[in-house]
Amino acid sequence: MPAAIEVHAVSKQFRLYHERPSSLKERVIKFGRVPFEEFQALHEIDFDVEQGTTVGLLGHNGSGKSTLLKCVAGILQPTTGEIRTHGRLAALLELGAGFNPELTGRENIYMNASILGLSKRETDGVFDDIVAFSELEKFIDMQVRHYSSGMYIRLGFAVAVNVEPEILLVDEVLSVGDEAFQRKCLDRVSHFQKEGRTILVVTHAADLVRQVCDRAIVLDHGRMVADSDPGEAVRRFREALLHEGGLAGPPDERTVGEQRTSSADHRVRITDVVFEHPGRDAGRTWMLPDEPMSVRLAYEAAEPTDDLQFGIAIHDEAGELVFGVNTRLLGYDVNVAAGPGEIVFEFERVPLLDGTFMCTFGIESADEAQVYDWQEQRYSFSVMNPTRIPGLVSLPVKVRINGH
């Protein structure tokens, strides 16, 4: 299948100026000598987007994904490399992009449509559809500087999808706005996909990538680290977030963990944690939904200690508790001798669909009066969902269709 978008060896460099001349005289004096540093936003990005496919761009803040989308749209020019697009292109890159705040909504529709290559007659033909989709009939003759952020989004998306683009570029807009409008946008994207149009979308929403994308590209500090199916791409994206420290949980939870660690006497301390699952021996670093998992917690006791409890807590990427248990709740009395030992938590199946999950481990006295060791969200395991099913939990389901 021919490519609708070709990105070949694209790099983008910016100059970051640490001081700006404040007057014309200062500009003349310092002409060509204002100190700056080079910032490499994109490094040798190379990929094609086939016609009729939907590709997601994933990456943490500052990874270069929006810069790349602007280069594809022609708003920015690459420093090196080449980008080719084949077909009419419509882009919705950021809130209010391309709008003149002094013009009305009506005037902005005609201006944006003309930029996208539509004649006035063609715009007349889709004007009512644009206004209806945006749901801004009462405000269409108001200056857009009086619009709310939600109204900006509605009008921008309505214009972009009603000019019949062959290529649609979208930056984060599908994850903002109210739920009803998001559903309307997703329905239109689905309609475009059925018509064989090409879509390149920037988003942080893993479920959206699974739901609408055929494949996804992951950027990390301006470099392309993955170009794969949605499930694998989401897993690589989460790894990059974890490396950035973005999955460490809310600050208040980390503070609690630090307080408990500082009060621990370390008579019994955690020395290692290992996650085991069926794919580990084959070199697979992630689990599949519903696979079994064993968590081996190694410890070292400075002296014999009775009446202990070992605990595990599993948190999602937002730091919310997914599951927690300890040996006391499970009915085990734990007494340890001096020296090394091991506690193994065995899960027959892990009914999680997708994500990187942070684990907290603790060793306390059975009455919780003494903390021996507490490691707050320092270890993690990943689950990679190979299907398009969204969500966090894997629930067994069957479908029965009764004929009439």
C-alpha positions in Angstrom: 0.0 0.0 0.0 1.4 3.4 -0.9 2.5 5.8 1.8 0.4 8.9 2.6 3.1 10.4 4.9 6.8 9.8 4.4 9.2 11.0 7.1 12.9 10.4 6.2 15.8 11.1 8.5 14.1 14.2 10.1 15.9 16.2 12.7 14.8 19.5 14.2 17.0 21.9 16.1 16.1 25.0 18.0 18.2 27.9 19.3 17.5 28.6 23.0 18.4 32.2 23.8 19.1 32.9 27.5 18.8 36.7 27.1 16.9 38.9 24.7 17.9 42.5 23.6 15.3 44.9 25.1 15.9 47.8 22.7 16.8 48.5 19.1 20.2 49.9 20.2 20.9 46.8 22.1 19.9 44.6 19.1 22.4 46.5 16.9 25.2 46.3 19.4 24.7 42.6 20.0 23.9 41.7 16.5 25.0 38.2 15.9 26.5 37.8 19.3 23.5 37.0 21.5 24.4 33.8 23.4 22.3 30.8 22.7 22.5 27.0 23.0 21.4 24.4 20.4 18.5 22.2 21.4 17.9 19.0 19.4 14.2 18.4 19.5 14.2 15.5 17.0 16.9 13.0 16.1 16.9 11.2 12.7 13.2 10.2 12.8 12.3 7.8 10.0 8.9 6.2 9.3 6.1 6.0 6.7 2.4 6.0 7.3 0.5 3.9 4.8 -2.7 5.3 3.2 -5.8 4.4 5.1 -4.1 3.6 8.4 -4.2 5.3 11.8 -0.9 5.8 13.6 -0.5 7.1 17.1 2.5 9.2 18.4 3.2 8.5 22.1 5.8 10.1 24.3 6.3 11.9 27.6 6.1 15.7 27.8 9.1 17.1 25.9 9.6 14.0 23.8 9.2 15.8 20.5 5.9 14.3 19.4 4.0 17.7 18.9 7.1 19.1 17.2 7.1 16.2 14.8 3.4 16.6 14.1 4.0 20.3 13.3 6.7 19.3 10.9 4.4 16.9 9.1 1.8 19.7 9.0 4.3 22.1 7.4 4.1 24.6 10.3 7.8 23.9 11.2 10.5 23.0 8.7 12.9 20.2 9.6 16.5 21.2 10.1 17.6 18.1 8.2 15.7 15.3 6.5 12.5 15.4 4.4 8.8 15.0 4.8 6.3 14.2 2.0 2.5 14.1 2.3 0.2 12.8 -0.4 -3.3 14.2 -0.3 -5.3 17.1 1.3 -4.2 17.5 4.8 -6.1 19.0 7.8 -4.4 19.6 11.1 -5.8 20.3 14.6 -2.6 20.8 16.5 -3.4 22.8 19.6 -6.1 24.9 21.2 -7.1 27.8 18.9 -4.4 27.1 16.3 -5.1 28.9 13.1 -7.9 31.1 14.6 -7.9 34.8 14.5 -9.3 35.9 17.9 -10.7 39.2 16.5 -12.8 37.3 13.9 -16.1 35.6 14.5 -16.6 31.9 14.4 -18.2 32.2 11.0 -15.3 34.2 9.6 -12.8 31.8 11.1 -14.5 28.9 9.4 -14.1 30.5 6.0 -10.6 31.5 6.7 -9.5 28.1 7.9 -11.3 26.3 5.1 -9.6 28.5 2.5 -6.2 27.7 4.1 -7.1 24.0 3.7 -7.8 24.6 0.0 -11.6 24.9 -0.2 -13.2 27.6 -2.3 -15.9 29.8 -0.9 -18.5 27.7 -2.7 -17.2 24.5 -1.3 -17.1 26.0 2.2 -20.7 27.2 1.7 -21.6 23.6 1.1 -20.1 22.3 4.4 -20.7 25.4 6.6 -23.9 24.1 8.1 -22.3 20.7 8.8 -19.4 22.4 10.5 -21.7 24.5 12.8 -23.9 21.5 13.6 -21.0 19.3 14.5 -19.5 22.1 16.7 -22.9 22.7 18.4 -22.1 26.5 18.4 -25.1 27.7 16.5 -25.8 30.4 19.1 -22.2 31.6 19.2 -21.1 31.4 15.5 -21.2 35.2 15.0 -19.3 36.0 18.2 -15.6 36.8 18.2 -13.7 33.7 19.1 -11.7 35.5 21.7 -14.8 35.2 23.8 -14.9 31.4 23.3 -14.2 29.0 26.1 -11.5 26.4 25.6 -14.2 23.8 25.0 -15.7 26.0 22.3 -12.3 26.4 20.6 -11.9 22.6 20.5 -15.4 22.1 19.1 -14.9 24.6 16.3 -11.4 23.5 15.4 -12.3 19.8 15.2 -15.5 20.5 13.3 -13.6 22.4 10.6 -10.8 19.8 10.4 -13.2 16.8 9.9 -15.7 18.5 7.6 -13.3 19.7 4.9 -13.0 16.0 3.8 -9.2 15.6 4.4 -7.4 12.7 3.0 -4.9 13.0 5.9 -6.0 14.2 9.4 -3.4 15.3 12.0 -4.7 15.5 15.6 -2.7 16.6 18.7 -4.3 15.6 22.0 -7.8 16.9 21.1 -9.4 13.4 21.3 -8.7 13.3 25.1 -10.1 16.7 26.0 -13.6 18.2 26.1 -16.7 16.6 27.6 -17.6 12.9 27.2 -20.4 13.5 24.7 -18.1 15.5 22.4 -15.3 13.0 22.8 -17.7 10.2 21.6 -18.7 12.3 18.7 -15.1 12.9 17.7 -14.3 9.2 18.0 -17.4 8.3 15.9 -16.1 10.6 13.2 -12.6 9.1 13.4 -14.2 5.6 13.0 -16.1 6.9 10.0 -12.9 8.2 8.5 -11.2 4.9 9.0 -14.0 3.1 7.3 -13.6 5.5 4.3 -9.9 4.7 4.1 -8.5 8.0 5.3 -5.1 8.4 7.0 -4.9 9.7 10.5 -1.8 10.6 12.6 -2.7 11.3 16.2 -0.7 12.5 19.3 -2.1 11.3 22.6 -1.2 10.2 26.1 -4.2 7.9 26.4 -3.1 4.3 26.1 -6.7 3.1 25.7 -7.3 5.5 22.8 -4.2 4.1 21.1 -5.6 0.6 21.5 -9.0 1.6 20.4 -8.3 3.6 17.2 -4.7 3.0 16.1 -3.3 0.3 13.8 0.2 1.0 15.1 2.0 3.5 17.3 5.4 5.3 17.3 7.1 6.1 20.7 9.4 9.1 21.1 11.7 9.6 24.0 13.8 12.8 24.2 13.4 13.3 20.4 14.4 9.8 19.4 12.2 7.1 18.0 12.4 4.1 20.4 9.5 2.0 19.0 7.4 1.6 15.9 5.1 -1.4 16.6 1.6 -2.7 17.2 -0.4 -0.7 19.8 0.2 -3.1 22.7 4.0 -3.2 22.4 4.1 0.6 21.8 2.1 1.3 24.9 4.5 -0.9 26.9 7.5 0.9 25.6 5.8 4.3 26.3 5.2 3.2 29.9 8.9 2.1 30.3 10.0 5.6 29.1 7.6 7.2 31.6 9.0 5.0 34.4 12.5 6.0 33.4 11.5 9.7 33.6 10.1 9.1 37.1 6.5 9.7 35.9 5.1 6.6 37.5 6.4 7.0 41.0 3.0 7.8 42.5 1.6 11.0 44.1 4.1 12.9 46.3 2.0 12.4 49.5 2.2 8.6 49.1 6.0 8.8 48.5 6.3 11.0 51.6 4.4 8.4 53.7 6.7 5.7 52.4 9.8 7.8 53.2 8.5 8.3 56.7 7.9 4.6 57.3 11.4 3.8 55.9 13.0 6.4 58.1 11.3 4.9 61.2 12.3 1.3 60.3 14.9 -0.5 62.5 16.0 -2.9 59.7 16.4 -5.8 62.1 14.8 -7.7 59.2 15.4 -6.0 55.8 14.4 -6.6 52.2 17.4 -7.5 50.0 15.9 -8.3 46.7 12.6 -8.7 44.8 12.1 -10.8 41.7 9.0 -11.2 39.5 8.5 -14.5 37.8 6.0 -15.3 35.0 5.7 -17.8 32.1 7.5 -15.5 29.6 10.5 -14.6 31.7 12.6 -17.6 30.6 11.9 -16.7 27.0 13.2 -13.2 27.5 9.8 -11.5 27.7 10.0 -8.7 30.2 6.2 -8.2 30.4 3.3 -10.4 31.3 0.2 -11.1 29.3 -3.3 -10.7 30.9 -4.3 -13.6 33.2 -0.9 -15.2 33.4 0.3 -16.5 36.8 3.0 -14.6 38.7 5.3 -15.3 41.6 6.9 -12.5 43.5 10.0 -13.6 45.4 10.9 -11.3 48.3 14.4 -12.0 49.7 15.2 -10.8 53.2 18.1 -10.8 55.7 17.4 -11.1 59.5 20.1 -9.8 61.9 18.7 -11.9 64.6 15.8 -14.4 65.2 12.5 -12.5 65.1 9.0 -13.7 65.8 5.5 -12.5 64.9 6.3 -10.8 61.6 4.1 -10.0 58.7 5.3 -9.5 55.1 3.1 -7.4 52.8 2.7 -6.5 49.2 0.7 -3.6 47.7 0.1 -3.1 43.9 -0.5 0.5 42.6 -1.5 1.7 39.2 0.3 4.5 37.3 -1.6 7.2 39.1 -0.5 5.7 42.4 -3.9 4.4 43.3 -4.0 1.1 45.2 -5.1 -1.8 43.0 -4.5 -4.7 45.5 -2.9 -5.2 48.9 -2.4 -8.1 51.2 0.0 -9.4 53.9 0.8 -12.8 55.5 -1.3 -12.0 58.6 -4.4 -11.4 56.5 -3.7 -14.7 54.7 -3.6 -16.5 58.0 0.2 -17.2 58.2 2.3 -16.7 61.3 5.8 -15.8 60.3 8.9 -16.4 62.5 12.4 -16.0 61.0 15.8 -17.2 62.0 18.9 -15.1 61.8 20.3 -15.0 58.2 18.8 -14.9 54.7 15.4 -16.1 53.8 12.6 -15.7 51.2 8.9 -15.1 51.1 7.0 -16.0 47.9 3.7 -14.4 47.0 2.1 -16.7 44.3 -0.7 -15.4 42.1 -2.6 -18.1 40.2 -3.6 -15.4 37.6 -3.1 -11.7 37.4 -6.4 -10.3 35.9 -4.9 -7.0 34.7 -5.1 -5.8 31.1 -2.4 -3.3 30.6 0.0 -1.0 32.4 3.1 -0.7 34.5 2.3 -1.5 38.1 4.4 -0.2 41.0 4.8 -2.5 44.1 5.3 -1.6 47.7 6.8 -4.2 50.1 6.9 -4.0 53.8 8.0 -6.1 56.8 6.3 -5.2 60.1 5.5 -6.8 63.5 2.2 -8.6 63.5 0.6 -5.8 65.6 2.0 -3.2 63.2 3.7 -1.4 66.1 7.2 -1.9 64.6 8.3 -1.4 61.0 11.4 -3.4 60.1 11.6 -2.4 56.4 9.3 -0.5 54.0 10.0 0.0 50.3 7.4 2.3 48.8 6.7 1.7 45.0 10.4 0.9 44.2 9.7 -2.2 42.1 7.4 -2.7 39.1 6.1 -5.2 36.7 4.3 -4.7 33.3 1.3 -6.2 31.7 0.9 -5.9 27.9 -2.5 -6.3 26.4 -2.2 -7.7 22.9 -5.9 -7.1 22.1 -7.9 -3.9 21.4 -10.0 -4.3 24.6 -9.6 -1.2 26.7 -9.6 -0.9 30.5 -7.5 -2.0 33.5 -9.0 -5.4 34.5 -9.4 -8.6 32.6 -13.0 -9.9 33.2 -14.0 -13.2 31.6 -16.9 -12.7 29.3 -18.9 -14.7 26.8 -21.5 -13.4 24.3 -24.7 -15.2 23.5 -26.8 -14.0 20.6 -30.4 -15.1 20.6 -32.1 -15.1 17.3 -35.6 -13.6 16.8 
